[in-house]
């Protein structure tokens, strides 16, 4: 690979990467229609339908970013939405993007260590788990945060590079292996309901299995 400054993927460098994107005014909420169609290959209508939202749903998004998916979820309808993200600047942008809604809470922090105040009917995440090295702990945390028979919907990229290259630096990634992901989730007492394959992603729909 080209000579770049390599940022080891830890909390500080992850925040730095996304803070820099906000500084450059990179906000997927305002992507062109062509870019939005491209992103739909990971989490478009088929992903949103898999959430099975209803007006009584309490929903958590892991890696809310600037609110690209949160806007869709809140427009679709839910009782309460909670989003968590590492980047303070990203969360501040999300607050601006979601200002027309009232039933949401945004949290700055590491999903693995945040102490949430409630459990959830639905937890979802797209293009985020490749930032998490300790995936098994992440799945265990997700299981614990779901209500009985709650639903977890995860979109993982089919092909993730070991480094995310951006400008003059590269950030270490932790690619999601499909078979390992299914094994981790099953070991954490998830029932795999179905797997939806798109051109770029596997969308895994799972229910919390009560121990």
Secondary structure, 3 states (H helix, E strand, C coil): CCCCEEECCCHHHHHHHHHHHHHCCCCHHHCCHHHHHHHHHHHCHHHHHHHCCCCCCEEEEECCCCCHHHHHHHHHCCCEEEEEECCHHHHHHHHHHCCCCCCEEEEECCCCCCCCCCCEEEEEEECCHHHCCCHHHHHHHHHHHEEEEEEEEEEEECCCCCEEEECCEEEECCCCCHHHHHHHHHHCCEEEEEEEECCCEEEEEEEECCC
